[in-house]
Structures are given as structure tokens and as C-alpha cells.
């Protein structure tokens, strides 16, 4: 099992220390020192006010923020959670990702999702009804431009003719791609394009709002992983070479007693086939987050 942390700017309004360079650096450095394997940011360039008022959260730009983290760390992987791929031209995403991979010495993983916020799609001038098709063409374009030269591709909103984009990513043949979402379509995108699947905990009401599938029991998670492995096997791919990332959805422990259910949950997820898990930390202030990461180092990560 490997462990990831999403920067805890997960409220609106957020704790102001979480959006300072000093705060981001302190948390990223503490996560790396604690033994976390991945660190990332969410992607909400134009969130709707209604969503923010009903439990949504503020966000930094994931590419800019990960570039800052890359300069302050040396081993932790840079994994956005998640880049909403239909929001952007895929060649711009590919350039940003290649740049991060180069500057970090090959530490970038492109984790992507289709998105679901109607207000955000509208603000960015993207038709939400096209999101599935935009995902598929973007993944094809990113793979092509990361691995080849003199690329010609035509999409819904671009016409790329004889395009070459250097420098290539440091990771060869390209950085890993993870695909988010709970549906069979998301898992099929992993089979065709990716090295990881990122389902998310979703009761039926949330799944309906986001246009995804429910994922609120271990039985549903197990069924999704089994389906992914069958699809990979049918495509001639080794299922053991594909990661599954899922949230442990835990309370940060402060004592050995409080760590026991966290460790138990990690073992349960590993038995299901999860290979990366996201652990929870306080939503601020920065000192409380750093303290929580220290407790993880002592009580959880050393036990793995």
C-alpha cells in the first residue's frame, strides 16, 4: 500500500494559511518527511456558489501549486486529485504535465476526471454533455504528444496538424495516467489509456448528482476492482501493473488506540486490491495539519 494526501483546502471559506506559499510548503514537506508517497490538489477553476455553500471547497490551480511543491520536495509524487480534463485543451494539459515531470525529475502522475459541475462547465464555455467524448479525445491527444513528433489530430475544439512539443516528459515513455470515476466507462478508459483507477466514495445521492455510479460499500468497490481486472485481462494487460487509489475516509489518529481502526481499514482496502489510499488530515490551521502528519508517521506509516 502507498499513501497519498490531498492538500486540505477542502472547505469554503478555507483556512487562509492553506493558500500561502509558506503553508503549502510546510504541509508538503511534512507529508514527505512522514513517509507519504503522493501529494496533490483538487481542480476547481470556477466553482459554483451554490456548490460552495452546500459543502464544496476552494482550490488552488493544481499545476501551478504542484510546481511549487516540486521545488520544495524531492521524492513525493505529484498527483492532482483530479484534473478535470474536459475543462482544458489537451495540448495545454500535456505541456503542463510534461513541464512538471521534467522539473520534478519524473515525479508526475496525471490523474484525471470528467467533472460534474454544470456551473463550472458553463463558466468555462464547455458543454457538459460532451464531457465523455472530450475525455476520450484528450487522453488520445496527450498520449500522442507525449510519445511522438509531427502529430496530426482533429478534435471537437482543435485541429492539430504536424505538432511537435518538446521537451518530452522525463518519464519514458510517458508519465502514468490515472482515471477517476466509478463507472464502467471510467474503468474502460483505464484499460485503453491508463495505469491507475481512482474511484471515489459515493452514496447513491452523490453518485446521481455527479453522473457517476454509487460506491459506498466494500462490496461495490470489490465489484469495480474485479470488473477492472477482467477488462485488463481481456485486453492482454497485466492487472497487477495497474494501481487502484481510494480514500480510507478516516479520522486522523493521535494515539495508538485511535490508529488501530485506521490500520484495520488500510488492511481491508489492501485485501480488496487497493494499492494507494488517501488519508485524511484537519482542514487547518497549518500547524494542526503538520501535527497530524507527524502522528501518521509515528502511528500508521511506520506500521506498513
C-alpha positions as CSV (number, residue, x, y, z in Angstrom):
1,X,0.0,0.0,0.0
2,X,1.2,3.5,-0.8
3,X,-0.2,6.7,0.8
4,X,-1.3,10.0,-0.7
5,X,-2.5,13.3,0.7
6,X,-4.7,15.9,-0.9
7,X,-3.9,19.4,0.2
8,X,-6.6,20.0,2.8
9,X,-8.2,23.1,1.3
10,X,-11.5,21.3,1.5
11,X,-13.9,23.9,2.8
12,X,-15.4,27.3,1.9
13,X,-14.2,29.6,3.2
14,X,-10.8,27.8,3.7
15,X,-8.3,28.4,6.4
16,X,-6.2,31.3,5.0
17,X,-2.9,29.7,5.9
18,X,-3.6,26.9,3.4
19,X,-3.4,29.2,0.4
20,X,0.0,30.7,1.3
21,X,3.3,29.5,-0.1
22,X,4.6,29.0,3.5
23,X,1.6,26.9,4.4
24,X,1.7,24.7,1.2
25,X,5.4,24.2,1.6
26,X,5.1,23.3,5.3
27,X,2.4,20.7,4.6
28,X,4.1,19.2,1.5
29,X,7.5,18.9,3.3
30,X,5.8,17.4,6.4
31,X,4.0,14.8,4.2
32,X,7.2,13.8,2.5
33,X,9.1,13.6,5.8
34,X,6.2,11.5,7.3
35,X,6.5,8.9,4.5
36,X,3.6,9.8,2.3
37,X,4.1,8.7,-1.3
38,X,1.9,11.2,-3.2
39,X,0.6,14.8,-2.8
40,X,-1.9,16.7,-4.8
41,X,-4.5,19.4,-5.2
42,X,-8.1,19.5,-6.5
43,X,-9.2,21.3,-9.6
44,X,-11.9,23.9,-9.4
45,X,-11.1,27.0,-11.6
46,X,-14.7,28.4,-11.4
47,X,-16.8,26.6,-8.8
48,X,-20.5,27.5,-8.5
49,X,-21.6,29.5,-5.5
50,X,-24.4,27.0,-4.7
51,X,-21.9,24.1,-4.6
52,X,-19.6,26.1,-2.3
53,X,-22.5,26.9,0.1
54,X,-23.6,23.3,0.2
55,X,-20.3,21.7,1.2
56,X,-17.9,22.5,-1.7
57,X,-14.4,23.8,-1.3
58,X,-12.0,26.4,-2.5
59,X,-9.0,25.4,-4.6
60,X,-5.6,26.4,-5.9
61,X,-4.6,25.7,-9.5
62,X,-3.2,22.2,-9.4
63,X,-0.5,22.7,-12.0
64,X,0.9,25.9,-10.5
65,X,0.6,24.5,-7.0
66,X,2.3,21.3,-7.9
67,X,5.2,23.2,-9.5
68,X,5.7,25.0,-6.2
69,X,5.6,21.7,-4.3
70,X,8.1,20.1,-6.7
71,X,10.6,22.8,-5.8
72,X,10.2,22.2,-2.1
73,X,10.3,18.3,-2.1
74,X,12.5,15.6,-3.6
75,X,10.8,12.2,-3.5
76,X,7.0,12.6,-3.2
77,X,4.9,12.0,-6.3
78,X,2.9,14.9,-7.7
79,X,-0.7,13.6,-8.2
80,X,-3.5,16.0,-8.8
81,X,-6.9,14.9,-7.4
82,X,-8.2,15.2,-10.1
83,X,-7.5,17.4,-13.2
84,X,-10.9,17.9,-14.9
85,X,-9.8,17.1,-18.4
86,X,-12.7,18.4,-20.4
87,X,-12.1,21.9,-19.0
88,X,-8.8,22.3,-20.9
89,X,-7.3,21.9,-24.3
90,X,-5.4,18.6,-24.1
91,X,-2.2,20.0,-25.6
92,X,-2.1,22.6,-22.8
93,X,-2.6,19.8,-20.2
94,X,0.2,17.8,-21.9
95,X,2.6,20.7,-21.8
96,X,1.9,21.5,-18.2
97,X,2.3,17.8,-17.2
98,X,5.5,17.4,-19.2
99,X,6.9,20.5,-17.6
100,X,6.1,19.3,-14.1
101,X,7.6,15.9,-14.9
102,X,10.8,17.4,-16.3
103,X,11.3,19.9,-13.4
104,X,10.5,17.3,-10.7
105,X,12.8,14.6,-12.1
106,X,10.0,12.3,-13.3
107,X,7.6,12.6,-10.3
108,X,4.4,13.5,-12.0
109,X,1.3,11.3,-12.4
110,X,-1.6,12.7,-14.4
111,X,-4.8,11.8,-12.6
112,X,-7.9,13.0,-14.5
113,X,-11.7,13.0,-14.2
114,X,-14.6,14.0,-16.4
115,X,-16.1,16.6,-13.9
116,X,-19.7,17.2,-13.0
117,X,-20.4,20.8,-12.0
118,X,-22.7,22.4,-14.5
119,X,-22.0,25.9,-13.4
120,X,-18.2,25.4,-13.8
121,X,-18.6,23.9,-17.2
122,X,-20.8,26.8,-18.3
123,X,-18.3,29.4,-16.9
124,X,-15.5,27.8,-18.9
125,X,-17.5,27.6,-22.1
126,X,-17.6,23.8,-22.2
127,X,-20.7,21.7,-23.0
128,X,-21.1,19.3,-20.1
129,X,-22.9,16.9,-22.4
130,X,-19.6,16.5,-24.4
131,X,-17.5,15.6,-21.3
132,X,-17.2,11.9,-22.1
133,X,-16.2,12.5,-25.7
134,X,-13.8,15.2,-24.6
135,X,-12.2,12.9,-22.1
136,X,-11.6,10.2,-24.7
137,X,-10.1,12.5,-27.3
138,X,-8.0,14.4,-24.7
139,X,-6.5,11.1,-23.5
140,X,-5.6,10.1,-27.1
141,X,-4.0,13.5,-27.7
142,X,-2.0,13.6,-24.5
143,X,-0.6,10.1,-25.2
144,X,0.3,11.1,-28.8
145,X,2.0,14.3,-28.0
146,X,4.0,12.8,-25.0
147,X,5.3,9.9,-27.1
148,X,5.6,11.2,-30.7
149,X,6.5,14.0,-33.0
150,X,4.8,15.5,-36.0
151,X,1.3,14.8,-34.6
152,X,-1.8,15.3,-36.6
153,X,-5.1,15.0,-34.7
154,X,-8.5,16.6,-35.1
155,X,-10.9,17.1,-32.1
156,X,-14.1,18.8,-31.3
157,X,-12.3,22.0,-30.4
158,X,-8.9,21.7,-32.0
159,X,-7.3,20.9,-35.3
160,X,-3.6,19.9,-34.6
161,X,-1.6,19.5,-37.8
162,X,2.0,18.4,-37.6
163,X,2.6,19.3,-34.0
164,X,5.7,18.5,-32.0
165,X,6.0,19.5,-28.3
166,X,9.4,19.3,-26.6
167,X,10.8,18.8,-24.0
168,X,9.2,15.4,-23.6
169,X,8.4,14.3,-20.1
170,X,11.4,12.9,-18.1
171,X,9.4,9.7,-17.5
172,X,9.6,7.4,-20.5
173,X,7.6,6.5,-22.5
174,X,5.3,8.9,-20.6
175,X,4.1,9.7,-17.0
176,X,1.5,7.4,-15.6
177,X,-2.2,8.3,-16.2
178,X,-4.9,7.6,-13.6
179,X,-8.6,7.9,-14.5
180,X,-11.2,8.8,-11.9
181,X,-14.8,7.8,-11.8
182,X,-16.9,4.9,-10.6
183,X,-18.5,3.8,-13.9
184,X,-17.6,1.0,-16.3
185,X,-16.7,3.7,-18.8
186,X,-14.1,5.1,-16.4
187,X,-12.6,1.6,-16.0
188,X,-12.5,1.1,-19.7
189,X,-10.6,4.3,-20.1
190,X,-8.0,2.9,-17.7
191,X,-7.7,-0.2,-19.9
192,X,-7.2,1.8,-23.0
193,X,-5.2,4.8,-21.7
194,X,-4.1,4.4,-18.1
195,X,-2.1,2.9,-15.3
196,X,-4.5,3.6,-12.5
197,X,-8.1,3.8,-11.5
198,X,-9.4,6.4,-8.9
199,X,-12.9,5.6,-7.8
200,X,-14.4,7.8,-5.0
201,X,-16.7,7.1,-2.1
202,X,-20.2,8.0,-3.3
203,X,-23.6,7.2,-1.8
204,X,-26.4,7.0,-4.3
205,X,-27.5,10.6,-3.9
206,X,-24.0,11.9,-4.6
207,X,-23.5,9.5,-7.5
208,X,-26.7,10.8,-9.1
209,X,-25.6,14.4,-8.7
210,X,-22.2,13.7,-10.2
211,X,-23.4,11.4,-13.0
212,X,-21.3,8.6,-11.7
213,X,-22.1,5.2,-10.0
214,X,-22.6,4.5,-6.3
215,X,-19.5,3.4,-4.4
216,X,-20.5,3.4,-0.7
217,X,-19.8,-0.2,0.3
218,X,-16.8,-2.6,0.1
219,X,-18.9,-4.9,-2.0
220,X,-19.3,-2.2,-4.7
221,X,-15.6,-1.4,-4.5
222,X,-14.7,-5.1,-4.8
223,X,-17.0,-5.5,-7.8
224,X,-15.5,-2.5,-9.5
225,X,-11.9,-3.8,-9.0
226,X,-12.9,-7.2,-10.2
227,X,-14.5,-5.7,-13.3
228,X,-11.4,-3.6,-13.9
229,X,-9.2,-6.7,-13.7
230,X,-11.4,-8.7,-16.1
231,X,-11.3,-5.8,-18.6
232,X,-7.5,-5.6,-18.3
233,X,-7.1,-9.3,-18.7
234,X,-9.3,-9.4,-21.7
235,X,-7.2,-6.6,-23.3
236,X,-4.0,-8.6,-22.6
237,X,-2.8,-6.3,-19.9
238,X,-1.4,-7.4,-16.5
239,X,-3.9,-6.3,-13.8
240,X,-1.2,-6.3,-11.2
241,X,0.5,-3.5,-13.2
242,X,-2.4,-1.1,-12.7
243,X,-3.0,0.9,-9.5
244,X,-6.2,1.5,-7.6
245,X,-6.4,4.6,-5.5
246,X,-9.2,5.0,-2.9
247,X,-9.8,7.1,0.2
248,X,-9.5,5.5,3.6
249,X,-12.0,8.1,4.8
250,X,-10.6,8.1,8.3
251,X,-10.2,10.4,11.3
252,X,-6.5,11.4,11.9
253,X,-5.2,9.4,14.9
254,X,-3.4,11.0,17.8
255,X,-2.9,7.8,19.9
256,X,-2.0,4.1,19.2
257,X,-5.6,3.3,20.2
258,X,-7.0,5.7,17.6
259,X,-4.6,4.3,15.0
260,X,-6.0,0.8,15.3
261,X,-9.2,1.4,13.1
262,X,-7.1,3.3,10.6
263,X,-4.6,0.4,10.2
264,X,-7.6,-2.0,10.1
265,X,-9.2,0.0,7.3
266,X,-5.9,0.1,5.4
267,X,-5.6,-3.7,5.6
268,X,-9.3,-4.0,4.4
269,X,-8.6,-1.9,1.4
270,X,-5.4,-3.7,0.6
271,X,-7.3,-7.0,0.7
272,X,-9.8,-5.6,-1.8
273,X,-7.0,-4.7,-4.3
274,X,-6.5,-1.0,-3.4
275,X,-2.8,0.0,-3.9
276,X,-2.9,3.7,-3.0
277,X,-5.0,5.2,-0.2
278,X,-5.8,8.8,0.6
279,X,-5.5,9.6,4.3
280,X,-7.4,12.5,6.0
281,X,-6.0,15.5,7.9
282,X,-7.6,18.5,9.6
283,X,-8.8,21.3,7.3
284,X,-6.5,23.8,9.1
285,X,-4.7,25.6,10.6
286,X,-1.4,24.6,9.0
287,X,0.2,23.7,12.4
288,X,-2.6,21.2,13.1
289,X,-2.1,19.6,9.7
290,X,1.6,19.3,10.3
291,X,1.0,17.7,13.7
292,X,-1.4,15.2,12.2
293,X,1.2,14.2,9.6
294,X,3.6,13.6,12.4
295,X,1.1,11.3,14.1
296,X,0.7,9.4,10.9
297,X,4.5,9.0,10.7
298,X,4.6,7.6,14.2
299,X,1.4,5.6,14.4
300,X,0.5,4.5,10.9
301,X,3.1,4.7,8.2
302,X,5.8,3.0,10.2
303,X,3.5,0.1,10.7
304,X,3.2,-0.5,7.0
